Amino acid sequence: MKRQLQGISLILMGILLSVCFGNEPFFDLDFAWSVIFFAVGIVGVILTFLPEKHN
């Protein structure tokens, strides 16, 4: 199940990247909403790839 979740998160991150940065340069100094969504997406992908803690 963990591998499926990781694959789904990568696919969703790819869709988010294509939507957010469709017609804009990647390193634009203008702080837009797309940058916030991009940051939240990166955090989500990182959280999915962290190992699970077993107690």
PDB file of N, CA, C and O in Angstrom, chain B, residues numbered from 101:
ATOM      1  N   MET B 101       0.824  -1.197   0.000  1.00  0.00           N
ATOM      2  CA  MET B 101       0.000   0.000   0.000  1.00  0.00           C
ATOM      3  C   MET B 101       0.863   1.254   0.000  1.00  0.00           C
ATOM      4  O   MET B 101       0.499   2.263  -0.604  1.00  0.00           O
ATOM      5  N   LYS B 102       2.007   1.190   0.677  1.00  0.00           N
ATOM      6  CA  LYS B 102       2.894   2.348   0.763  1.00  0.00           C
ATOM      7  C   LYS B 102       3.443   2.713  -0.615  1.00  0.00           C
ATOM      8  O   LYS B 102       3.542   3.895  -0.943  1.00  0.00           O
ATOM      9  N   ARG B 103       3.804   1.712  -1.429  1.00  0.00           N
ATOM     10  CA  ARG B 103       4.338   1.982  -2.765  1.00  0.00           C
ATOM     11  C   ARG B 103       3.272   2.598  -3.668  1.00  0.00           C
ATOM     12  O   ARG B 103       3.580   3.466  -4.486  1.00  0.00           O
ATOM     13  N   GLN B 104       2.031   2.161  -3.529  1.00  0.00           N
ATOM     14  CA  GLN B 104       0.949   2.732  -4.322  1.00  0.00           C
ATOM     15  C   GLN B 104       0.733   4.194  -3.958  1.00  0.00           C
ATOM     16  O   GLN B 104       0.516   5.029  -4.836  1.00  0.00           O
ATOM     17  N   LEU B 105       0.792   4.503  -2.682  1.00  0.00           N
ATOM     18  CA  LEU B 105       0.621   5.876  -2.228  1.00  0.00           C
ATOM     19  C   LEU B 105       1.748   6.769  -2.742  1.00  0.00           C
ATOM     20  O   LEU B 105       1.511   7.922  -3.102  1.00  0.00           O
ATOM     21  N   GLN B 106       2.963   6.245  -2.777  1.00  0.00           N
ATOM     22  CA  GLN B 106       4.089   7.010  -3.293  1.00  0.00           C
ATOM     23  C   GLN B 106       3.935   7.281  -4.787  1.00  0.00           C
ATOM     24  O   GLN B 106       4.239   8.377  -5.259  1.00  0.00           O
ATOM     25  N   GLY B 107       3.465   6.288  -5.524  1.00  0.00           N
ATOM     26  CA  GLY B 107       3.249   6.475  -6.955  1.00  0.00           C
ATOM     27  C   GLY B 107       2.158   7.491  -7.240  1.00  0.00           C
ATOM     28  O   GLY B 107       2.292   8.331  -8.130  1.00  0.00           O
ATOM     29  N   ILE B 108       1.082   7.407  -6.478  1.00  0.00           N
ATOM     30  CA  ILE B 108      -0.015   8.364  -6.652  1.00  0.00           C
ATOM     31  C   ILE B 108       0.445   9.770  -6.314  1.00  0.00           C
ATOM     32  O   ILE B 108       0.069  10.725  -6.993  1.00  0.00           O
ATOM     33  N   SER B 109       1.260   9.910  -5.264  1.00  0.00           N
ATOM     34  CA  SER B 109       1.736  11.247  -4.895  1.00  0.00           C
ATOM     35  C   SER B 109       2.643  11.832  -5.972  1.00  0.00           C
ATOM     36  O   SER B 109       2.600  13.037  -6.223  1.00  0.00           O
ATOM     37  N   LEU B 110       3.459  11.006  -6.610  1.00  0.00           N
ATOM     38  CA  LEU B 110       4.313  11.507  -7.697  1.00  0.00           C
ATOM     39  C   LEU B 110       3.493  11.926  -8.913  1.00  0.00           C
ATOM     40  O   LEU B 110       3.801  12.927  -9.559  1.00  0.00           O
ATOM     41  N   ILE B 111       2.453  11.160  -9.221  1.00  0.00           N
ATOM     42  CA  ILE B 111       1.591  11.524 -10.349  1.00  0.00           C
ATOM     43  C   ILE B 111       0.864  12.834 -10.062  1.00  0.00           C
ATOM     44  O   ILE B 111       0.788  13.704 -10.929  1.00  0.00           O
ATOM     45  N   LEU B 112       0.331  12.979  -8.851  1.00  0.00           N
ATOM     46  CA  LEU B 112      -0.359  14.221  -8.499  1.00  0.00           C
ATOM     47  C   LEU B 112       0.589  15.413  -8.471  1.00  0.00           C
ATOM     48  O   LEU B 112       0.192  16.522  -8.829  1.00  0.00           O
ATOM     49  N   MET B 113       1.835  15.204  -8.052  1.00  0.00           N
ATOM     50  CA  MET B 113       2.817  16.292  -8.051  1.00  0.00           C
ATOM     51  C   MET B 113       3.157  16.703  -9.473  1.00  0.00           C
ATOM     52  O   MET B 113       3.346  17.889  -9.743  1.00  0.00           O
ATOM     53  N   GLY B 114       3.237  15.747 -10.382  1.00  0.00           N
ATOM     54  CA  GLY B 114       3.478  16.068 -11.785  1.00  0.00           C
ATOM     55  C   GLY B 114       2.342  16.880 -12.385  1.00  0.00           C
ATOM     56  O   GLY B 114       2.582  17.817 -13.145  1.00  0.00           O
ATOM     57  N   ILE B 115       1.112  16.529 -12.051  1.00  0.00           N
ATOM     58  CA  ILE B 115      -0.046  17.294 -12.520  1.00  0.00           C
ATOM     59  C   ILE B 115      -0.023  18.700 -11.930  1.00  0.00           C
ATOM     60  O   ILE B 115      -0.300  19.673 -12.631  1.00  0.00           O
ATOM     61  N   LEU B 116       0.307  18.811 -10.642  1.00  0.00           N
ATOM     62  CA  LEU B 116       0.386  20.117  -9.997  1.00  0.00           C
ATOM     63  C   LEU B 116       1.452  20.988 -10.640  1.00  0.00           C
ATOM     64  O   LEU B 116       1.235  22.184 -10.837  1.00  0.00           O
ATOM     65  N   LEU B 117       2.599  20.409 -10.968  1.00  0.00           N
ATOM     66  CA  LEU B 117       3.661  21.176 -11.620  1.00  0.00           C
ATOM     67  C   LEU B 117       3.241  21.661 -12.996  1.00  0.00           C
ATOM     68  O   LEU B 117       3.540  22.793 -13.376  1.00  0.00           O
ATOM     69  N   SER B 118       2.552  20.813 -13.743  1.00  0.00           N
ATOM     70  CA  SER B 118       2.137  21.223 -15.091  1.00  0.00           C
ATOM     71  C   SER B 118       1.057  22.298 -15.049  1.00  0.00           C
ATOM     72  O   SER B 118       0.978  23.126 -15.957  1.00  0.00           O
ATOM     73  N   VAL B 119       0.224  22.298 -14.011  1.00  0.00           N
ATOM     74  CA  VAL B 119      -0.819  23.310 -13.888  1.00  0.00           C
ATOM     75  C   VAL B 119      -0.246  24.629 -13.368  1.00  0.00           C
ATOM     76  O   VAL B 119      -0.581  25.702 -13.869  1.00  0.00           O
ATOM     77  N   CYS B 120       0.613  24.536 -12.367  1.00  0.00           N
ATOM     78  CA  CYS B 120       1.141  25.747 -11.733  1.00  0.00           C
ATOM     79  C   CYS B 120       2.104  26.506 -12.634  1.00  0.00           C
ATOM     80  O   CYS B 120       2.066  27.735 -12.684  1.00  0.00           O
ATOM     81  N   PHE B 121       2.955  25.795 -13.340  1.00  0.00           N
ATOM     82  CA  PHE B 121       3.997  26.447 -14.103  1.00  0.00           C
ATOM     83  C   PHE B 121       3.819  26.224 -15.603  1.00  0.00           C
ATOM     84  O   PHE B 121       4.780  25.927 -16.313  1.00  0.00           O
ATOM     85  N   GLY B 122       2.599  26.368 -16.072  1.00  0.00           N
ATOM     86  CA  GLY B 122       2.342  26.157 -17.485  1.00  0.00           C
ATOM     87  C   GLY B 122       2.924  27.237 -18.364  1.00  0.00           C
ATOM     88  O   GLY B 122       3.610  26.926 -19.339  1.00  0.00           O
ATOM     89  N   ASN B 123       2.676  28.492 -18.054  1.00  0.00           N
ATOM     90  CA  ASN B 123       3.126  29.587 -18.912  1.00  0.00           C
ATOM     91  C   ASN B 123       4.069  30.541 -18.196  1.00  0.00           C
ATOM     92  O   ASN B 123       4.364  31.618 -18.715  1.00  0.00           O
ATOM     93  N   GLU B 124       4.546  30.169 -17.018  1.00  0.00           N
ATOM     94  CA  GLU B 124       5.415  31.043 -16.247  1.00  0.00           C
ATOM     95  C   GLU B 124       6.813  30.440 -16.170  1.00  0.00           C
ATOM     96  O   GLU B 124       6.961  29.219 -16.203  1.00  0.00           O
ATOM     97  N   PRO B 125       7.834  31.278 -16.069  1.00  0.00           N
ATOM     98  CA  PRO B 125       9.178  30.733 -15.833  1.00  0.00           C
ATOM     99  C   PRO B 125       9.283  30.168 -14.420  1.00  0.00           C
ATOM    100  O   PRO B 125       8.574  30.609 -13.514  1.00  0.00           O
ATOM    101  N   PHE B 126      10.158  29.203 -14.237  1.00  0.00           N
ATOM    102  CA  PHE B 126      10.272  28.547 -12.937  1.00  0.00           C
ATOM    103  C   PHE B 126      10.850  29.471 -11.870  1.00  0.00           C
ATOM    104  O   PHE B 126      10.429  29.409 -10.715  1.00  0.00           O
ATOM    105  N   PHE B 127      11.797  30.318 -12.229  1.00  0.00           N
ATOM    106  CA  PHE B 127      12.483  31.145 -11.243  1.00  0.00           C
ATOM    107  C   PHE B 127      12.035  32.591 -11.339  1.00  0.00           C
ATOM    108  O   PHE B 127      12.857  33.499 -11.464  1.00  0.00           O
ATOM    109  N   ASP B 128      10.749  32.798 -11.281  1.00  0.00           N
ATOM    110  CA  ASP B 128      10.197  34.144 -11.307  1.00  0.00           C
ATOM    111  C   ASP B 128      10.214  34.699  -9.885  1.00  0.00           C
ATOM    112  O   ASP B 128       9.885  33.980  -8.942  1.00  0.00           O
ATOM    113  N   LEU B 129      10.593  35.962  -9.716  1.00  0.00           N
ATOM    114  CA  LEU B 129      10.673  36.547  -8.385  1.00  0.00           C
ATOM    115  C   LEU B 129       9.318  37.035  -7.885  1.00  0.00           C
ATOM    116  O   LEU B 129       9.201  37.465  -6.737  1.00  0.00           O
ATOM    117  N   ASP B 130       8.305  36.974  -8.723  1.00  0.00           N
ATOM    118  CA  ASP B 130       6.964  37.365  -8.313  1.00  0.00           C
ATOM    119  C   ASP B 130       6.358  36.233  -7.489  1.00  0.00           C
ATOM    120  O   ASP B 130       6.293  35.094  -7.952  1.00  0.00           O
ATOM    121  N   PHE B 131       5.912  36.542  -6.263  1.00  0.00           N
ATOM    122  CA  PHE B 131       5.373  35.523  -5.359  1.00  0.00           C
ATOM    123  C   PHE B 131       3.896  35.347  -5.645  1.00  0.00           C
ATOM    124  O   PHE B 131       3.081  36.185  -5.258  1.00  0.00           O
ATOM    125  N   ALA B 132       3.550  34.269  -6.315  1.00  0.00           N
ATOM    126  CA  ALA B 132       2.163  34.025  -6.711  1.00  0.00           C
ATOM    127  C   ALA B 132       1.611  32.833  -5.924  1.00  0.00           C
ATOM    128  O   ALA B 132       2.344  32.157  -5.202  1.00  0.00           O
ATOM    129  N   TRP B 133       0.320  32.592  -6.076  1.00  0.00           N
ATOM    130  CA  TRP B 133      -0.327  31.465  -5.407  1.00  0.00           C
ATOM    131  C   TRP B 133       0.247  30.138  -5.855  1.00  0.00           C
ATOM    132  O   TRP B 133       0.254  29.173  -5.092  1.00  0.00           O
ATOM    133  N   SER B 134       0.734  30.079  -7.096  1.00  0.00           N
ATOM    134  CA  SER B 134       1.283  28.825  -7.597  1.00  0.00           C
ATOM    135  C   SER B 134       2.513  28.399  -6.804  1.00  0.00           C
ATOM    136  O   SER B 134       2.778  27.204  -6.666  1.00  0.00           O
ATOM    137  N   VAL B 135       3.260  29.357  -6.287  1.00  0.00           N
ATOM    138  CA  VAL B 135       4.442  29.024  -5.486  1.00  0.00           C
ATOM    139  C   VAL B 135       4.016  28.382  -4.163  1.00  0.00           C
ATOM    140  O   VAL B 135       4.665  27.451  -3.687  1.00  0.00           O
ATOM    141  N   ILE B 136       2.941  28.872  -3.577  1.00  0.00           N
ATOM    142  CA  ILE B 136       2.439  28.299  -2.327  1.00  0.00           C
ATOM    143  C   ILE B 136       1.958  26.870  -2.559  1.00  0.00           C
ATOM    144  O   ILE B 136       2.262  25.976  -1.770  1.00  0.00           O
ATOM    145  N   PHE B 137       1.203  26.651  -3.647  1.00  0.00           N
ATOM    146  CA  PHE B 137       0.731  25.299  -3.961  1.00  0.00           C
ATOM    147  C   PHE B 137       1.902  24.364  -4.257  1.00  0.00           C
ATOM    148  O   PHE B 137       1.874  23.191  -3.885  1.00  0.00           O
ATOM    149  N   PHE B 138       2.924  24.883  -4.921  1.00  0.00           N
ATOM    150  CA  PHE B 138       4.113  24.092  -5.223  1.00  0.00           C
ATOM    151  C   PHE B 138       4.817  23.668  -3.933  1.00  0.00           C
ATOM    152  O   PHE B 138       5.233  22.517  -3.805  1.00  0.00           O
ATOM    153  N   ALA B 139       4.952  24.584  -2.986  1.00  0.00           N
ATOM    154  CA  ALA B 139       5.610  24.276  -1.716  1.00  0.00           C
ATOM    155  C   ALA B 139       4.819  23.231  -0.919  1.00  0.00           C
ATOM    156  O   ALA B 139       5.405  22.322  -0.331  1.00  0.00           O
ATOM    157  N   VAL B 140       3.501  23.362  -0.902  1.00  0.00           N
ATOM    158  CA  VAL B 140       2.667  22.378  -0.199  1.00  0.00           C
ATOM    159  C   VAL B 140       2.776  21.012  -0.872  1.00  0.00           C
ATOM    160  O   VAL B 140       2.805  19.989  -0.188  1.00  0.00           O
ATOM    161  N   GLY B 141       2.837  20.984  -2.194  1.00  0.00           N
ATOM    162  CA  GLY B 141       2.994  19.719  -2.917  1.00  0.00           C
ATOM    163  C   GLY B 141       4.318  19.047  -2.621  1.00  0.00           C
ATOM    164  O   GLY B 141       4.371  17.829  -2.450  1.00  0.00           O
ATOM    165  N   ILE B 142       5.400  19.832  -2.559  1.00  0.00           N
ATOM    166  CA  ILE B 142       6.715  19.268  -2.241  1.00  0.00           C
ATOM    167  C   ILE B 142       6.720  18.679  -0.830  1.00  0.00           C
ATOM    168  O   ILE B 142       7.266  17.598  -0.608  1.00  0.00           O
ATOM    169  N   VAL B 143       6.113  19.389   0.118  1.00  0.00           N
ATOM    170  CA  VAL B 143       6.031  18.879   1.493  1.00  0.00           C
ATOM    171  C   VAL B 143       5.241  17.573   1.524  1.00  0.00           C
ATOM    172  O   VAL B 143       5.612  16.645   2.243  1.00  0.00           O
ATOM    173  N   GLY B 144       4.162  17.492   0.758  1.00  0.00           N
ATOM    174  CA  GLY B 144       3.368  16.269   0.710  1.00  0.00           C
ATOM    175  C   GLY B 144       4.137  15.092   0.144  1.00  0.00           C
ATOM    176  O   GLY B 144       4.030  13.976   0.653  1.00  0.00           O
ATOM    177  N   VAL B 145       4.911  15.327  -0.903  1.00  0.00           N
ATOM    178  CA  VAL B 145       5.701  14.240  -1.491  1.00  0.00           C
ATOM    179  C   VAL B 145       6.789  13.788  -0.514  1.00  0.00           C
ATOM    180  O   VAL B 145       7.055  12.593  -0.388  1.00  0.00           O
ATOM    181  N   ILE B 146       7.410  14.735   0.170  1.00  0.00           N
ATOM    182  CA  ILE B 146       8.440  14.374   1.149  1.00  0.00           C
ATOM    183  C   ILE B 146       7.833  13.547   2.281  1.00  0.00           C
ATOM    184  O   ILE B 146       8.428  12.566   2.728  1.00  0.00           O
ATOM    185  N   LEU B 147       6.645  13.947   2.743  1.00  0.00           N
ATOM    186  CA  LEU B 147       6.004  13.196   3.828  1.00  0.00           C
ATOM    187  C   LEU B 147       5.628  11.782   3.408  1.00  0.00           C
ATOM    188  O   LEU B 147       5.628  10.874   4.240  1.00  0.00           O
ATOM    189  N   THR B 148       5.307  11.577   2.126  1.00  0.00           N
ATOM    190  CA  THR B 148       4.951  10.226   1.693  1.00  0.00           C
ATOM    191  C   THR B 148       6.174   9.329   1.603  1.00  0.00           C
ATOM    192  O   THR B 148       6.057   8.112   1.749  1.00  0.00           O
ATOM    193  N   PHE B 149       7.341   9.905   1.366  1.00  0.00           N
ATOM    194  CA  PHE B 149       8.538   9.085   1.227  1.00  0.00           C
ATOM    195  C   PHE B 149       9.293   8.899   2.545  1.00  0.00           C
ATOM    196  O   PHE B 149      10.302   8.194   2.572  1.00  0.00           O
ATOM    197  N   LEU B 150       8.834   9.506   3.626  1.00  0.00           N
ATOM    198  CA  LEU B 150       9.472   9.277   4.928  1.00  0.00           C
ATOM    199  C   LEU B 150       9.121   7.876   5.424  1.00  0.00           C
ATOM    200  O   LEU B 150       8.003   7.403   5.221  1.00  0.00           O
ATOM    201  N   PRO B 151      10.078   7.217   6.072  1.00  0.00           N
ATOM    202  CA  PRO B 151       9.766   5.869   6.587  1.00  0.00           C
ATOM    203  C   PRO B 151       8.777   5.928   7.741  1.00  0.00           C
ATOM    204  O   PRO B 151       8.717   6.907   8.485  1.00  0.00           O
ATOM    205  N   GLU B 152       7.999   4.849   7.870  1.00  0.00           N
ATOM    206  CA  GLU B 152       7.013   4.774   8.952  1.00  0.00           C
ATOM    207  C   GLU B 152       7.721   4.424  10.261  1.00  0.00           C
ATOM    208  O   GLU B 152       8.691   3.667  10.278  1.00  0.00           O
ATOM    209  N   LYS B 153       7.214   4.991  11.352  1.00  0.00           N
ATOM    210  CA  LYS B 153       7.755   4.679  12.670  1.00  0.00           C
ATOM    211  C   LYS B 153       6.939   3.539  13.281  1.00  0.00           C
ATOM    212  O   LYS B 153       5.717   3.641  13.397  1.00  0.00           O
ATOM    213  N   HIS B 154       7.602   2.470  13.666  1.00  0.00           N
ATOM    214  CA  HIS B 154       6.928   1.336  14.298  1.00  0.00           C
ATOM    215  C   HIS B 154       7.176   1.396  15.793  1.00  0.00           C
ATOM    216  O   HIS B 154       8.325   1.413  16.234  1.00  0.00           O
ATOM    217  N   ASN B 155       6.114   1.429  16.567  1.00  0.00           N
ATOM    218  CA  ASN B 155       6.248   1.490  18.027  1.00  0.00           C
ATOM    219  C   ASN B 155       6.169   0.130  18.642  1.00  0.00           C
ATOM    220  O   ASN B 155       6.263  -0.002  19.863  1.00  0.00           O
TER     221      ASN B 155
END
